[in-house]
Amino acid sequence: MAEPLRIVWFETRPRPFKVPRRARSHREQVGSLLVCERRRRSASSPYIIRFEGPVHIREDVDRILSEALTLAQELDHIWTYVAGVPLFPTVTTLTIPNAPLGWVSNIDQVKTRLPVTRAHLARLRVRSTYLVTLPHFPLKPALVAARALRSADEVTRFLVDLHVASLRESTPSSSMVFLAKALELVRALLPGRTDAARQQQLPSAAQIQLRRSLHWLYEVANRRVEVRHVVADPIRRELHPRLAPQEKRDFESDGDLVVRSVICDRLHIPLILRGRS
């Protein structure tokens, strides 16, 4: 007697990607998984990806789970190159602490028993949100890009790892260090004997959006205390200067643009340009 057929499924939490009403969603068989996307009625999070896989015995569940984990990681890595932003970005959360990091306290219990003599803010919580409008459903190009990444050379895959790490880091300094490492690798990959010549190898649309030069990016990467090197003069124990606010914005924005341009070129996928702030 055959075992009953069951379906194991996995879904993303609703994501903030909006597509035109007439756009057609995509369904594709990837190994044992049926992969599809759908639109839901939501103003802030209207998009979902779903994996489905048939199972007959318990061993099938482990196989389906393994395939789902692998494909989910590939889509997670590649999503920023087809949608302009990560599938699961780092969420900014700001709270007022009630004890030093790693410590516990009875401060909340004490405060509830004390009279309030003036208005005060007990706790502040801020979450970063966004809504991305895309011209089409993103799953089909994402699967194309995931296959391209799977077959890419080791250098390209490492460049993607560095770039994704820069997008994932929660602290600005760590993020910029990973971005600087990615830019160092890009410098070796772009043809040309000078930074100006290398910059000319970037897509024209990317060159137009750059606020600073490629040479400026490398100078900042090596001569600002928050990025790669700390000491400017070891004899006098002099530190490199700190990034000015506009320098930080330009380094993050232009550096990201340069790196994603090179990655898209090496994966042979279209470059999605993001809006500039």
C-alpha positions in Angstrom: 0.0 0.0 0.0 1.4 3.4 -1.1 2.1 6.0 1.6 -0.3 9.0 1.4 1.1 12.0 -0.4 1.6 15.1 1.7 2.9 18.6 0.9 5.6 20.4 2.9 5.6 24.1 2.3 7.7 27.2 3.2 6.7 30.8 2.8 8.5 34.1 3.3 6.9 36.5 5.7 5.1 39.1 3.7 7.7 41.3 2.0 7.4 45.0 0.9 7.6 44.5 -2.9 4.8 46.0 -4.9 4.2 45.0 -8.6 1.7 46.3 -11.2 -1.8 44.7 -11.0 -1.5 43.2 -14.5 1.9 41.7 -14.0 2.0 37.9 -14.1 3.5 35.9 -11.3 6.0 33.1 -11.9 5.9 29.4 -11.0 8.8 27.0 -11.6 9.9 23.6 -10.6 13.4 23.7 -9.0 14.5 20.2 -8.1 11.8 18.8 -5.8 10.4 22.2 -5.0 7.6 24.0 -6.8 8.6 27.6 -6.4 6.0 30.4 -6.8 5.2 34.0 -5.9 1.9 35.7 -5.1 0.4 39.0 -4.4 -1.6 39.6 -1.2 -3.9 42.5 -0.2 -1.6 44.7 1.9 -0.4 48.2 1.4 2.9 47.7 3.2 3.8 44.0 2.6 2.1 42.7 -0.5 4.5 40.0 -1.7 5.2 36.4 -0.7 7.4 33.6 -2.1 6.3 30.0 -1.5 8.1 26.6 -1.8 6.1 23.4 -1.9 7.5 19.8 -2.0 5.8 16.4 -2.0 6.8 13.9 0.7 5.8 10.2 1.2 8.1 9.1 4.1 9.9 11.0 6.8 13.2 10.8 5.0 11.6 12.9 2.2 11.0 15.7 4.7 14.7 16.1 5.4 15.5 16.1 1.7 12.9 18.8 1.0 14.1 20.8 3.9 17.7 20.7 2.7 16.7 21.8 -0.8 14.6 24.6 0.7 17.4 25.9 2.9 19.8 25.9 -0.1 17.4 27.7 -2.4 16.3 30.2 0.2 20.0 31.1 0.9 20.6 31.6 -2.8 17.6 33.8 -3.2 18.6 35.8 -0.1 22.1 36.4 -1.5 20.9 37.4 -5.0 17.7 39.4 -4.2 19.4 42.8 -3.9 20.6 42.5 -7.5 17.1 41.9 -9.0 15.0 44.1 -6.6 17.6 46.8 -5.6 17.3 46.0 -1.9 17.8 42.8 0.2 14.9 40.3 0.6 15.5 40.4 4.4 17.3 43.6 5.3 18.8 44.4 8.7 16.0 46.0 10.8 17.0 49.0 12.8 15.7 48.9 16.4 16.4 51.6 18.9 15.4 51.1 22.6 16.4 53.0 25.7 18.2 50.4 27.9 17.2 49.7 31.5 20.6 48.2 32.4 24.2 48.0 31.1 24.6 45.5 28.2 24.8 42.0 29.7 23.3 43.1 33.0 19.8 42.7 34.5 18.0 45.2 36.8 14.9 45.7 38.8 14.5 49.2 37.4 11.2 48.5 35.6 9.6 47.1 38.8 10.8 50.1 40.9 9.6 52.6 38.3 6.0 51.3 38.3 5.8 51.9 42.1 7.1 55.5 41.9 5.0 58.6 41.3 5.4 60.5 38.0 6.2 64.1 38.5 6.8 65.1 34.9 6.1 63.8 31.4 8.8 61.4 30.2 9.5 58.9 27.5 9.6 55.4 28.9 10.8 53.6 25.8 11.5 54.4 22.2 11.4 51.9 19.5 12.1 52.7 15.9 11.9 50.2 13.0 13.2 50.9 9.5 10.5 50.3 6.9 10.3 50.6 3.1 8.1 49.8 0.1 9.8 48.9 -3.2 7.8 49.3 -6.4 9.0 46.9 -9.1 8.0 46.9 -12.8 7.4 43.1 -12.7 7.3 40.1 -10.4 10.9 39.4 -9.3 11.0 35.7 -8.8 11.8 34.7 -12.4 14.9 37.0 -12.7 15.9 36.0 -9.2 16.0 32.3 -10.1 18.0 33.1 -13.2 20.5 35.1 -11.1 20.6 32.4 -8.5 21.6 29.8 -11.1 24.2 32.3 -12.5 25.7 32.7 -9.0 25.7 28.9 -8.5 27.9 28.4 -11.6 30.0 31.5 -11.1 33.7 31.4 -10.3 35.1 31.5 -6.8 36.1 35.2 -7.0 32.6 36.3 -8.0 31.0 34.3 -5.3 33.4 35.8 -2.7 32.7 39.3 -4.0 28.9 38.7 -3.5 29.6 37.4 0.0 31.5 40.6 0.9 28.8 42.8 -0.6 26.0 41.0 1.2 27.9 41.1 4.4 28.2 44.9 4.0 24.4 45.1 3.6 23.8 42.8 6.6 26.1 44.4 9.2 24.2 46.3 11.9 27.0 48.7 12.8 28.2 51.3 10.2 31.9 50.7 10.8 31.6 46.9 10.2 29.5 47.5 7.1 32.0 49.9 5.6 34.9 47.5 6.3 33.2 44.8 4.3 32.3 47.3 1.6 36.0 48.4 1.4 37.1 44.8 1.0 34.6 44.4 -1.8 36.0 47.6 -3.5 39.5 46.3 -3.2 38.5 43.1 -5.0 36.6 45.2 -7.6 39.8 47.2 -8.2 41.6 44.0 -9.2 38.8 42.8 -11.4 38.2 45.9 -13.5 40.5 46.2 -16.5 42.7 49.3 -16.7 46.0 50.7 -15.4 44.5 53.6 -13.5 41.3 54.2 -11.4 40.0 56.6 -14.0 40.4 53.9 -16.7 38.7 51.3 -14.5 35.8 53.7 -13.8 35.3 53.9 -17.6 34.6 50.2 -17.6 31.5 50.6 -15.4 28.1 50.8 -17.1 27.3 54.3 -18.3 24.2 54.5 -16.2 26.2 53.7 -13.1 28.9 56.3 -14.0 26.2 59.0 -14.3 24.9 58.2 -10.8 28.4 58.3 -9.1 28.9 61.4 -7.0 32.6 60.7 -6.4 35.3 59.1 -8.4 36.5 55.5 -8.1 39.9 56.9 -6.9 38.2 58.9 -4.2 36.5 55.7 -2.9 39.8 53.9 -2.6 41.4 56.9 -0.9 38.6 57.0 1.7 38.7 53.2 2.2 42.3 53.5 3.2 42.5 56.9 4.9 39.6 57.2 7.3 39.6 55.8 10.8 36.2 54.1 10.5 37.1 52.0 7.4 40.2 49.9 6.8 43.3 51.5 8.4 43.3 53.4 11.7 46.9 54.8 12.0 48.1 57.6 9.7 51.5 58.2 11.4 52.7 55.4 13.7 55.7 57.5 15.0 53.5 60.3 16.2 50.6 57.9 16.9 48.4 60.0 14.7 45.0 58.6 13.6 43.4 59.0 10.2 40.6 61.6 10.2 37.0 60.6 10.7 34.5 60.5 7.9 32.4 63.6 7.5 28.6 62.9 7.3 28.5 63.6 3.5 31.6 61.5 3.0 30.0 58.6 4.8 26.8 58.9 2.7 28.8 59.1 -0.6 31.1 56.2 0.3 28.2 53.9 1.2 26.1 54.9 -1.8 28.8 55.0 -4.5 30.7 52.0 -3.1 27.5 50.0 -3.2 26.8 51.1 -6.8 30.2 50.2 -8.0 30.3 46.8 -6.4 26.8 45.8 -7.5 27.6 47.0 -11.1 30.6 44.6 -11.3 28.6 41.7 -9.7 25.8 42.1 -12.2 28.2 42.3 -15.1 30.0 39.1 -14.0 26.7 37.3 -13.5 25.4 38.6 -16.8 22.2 40.0 -15.3 20.7 43.5 -15.7 21.8 46.2 -13.3 19.0 47.6 -11.2 19.7 51.2 -10.2 18.4 52.4 -6.9 17.1 55.9 -6.1 19.7 58.3 -4.7 19.1 60.1 -1.5 
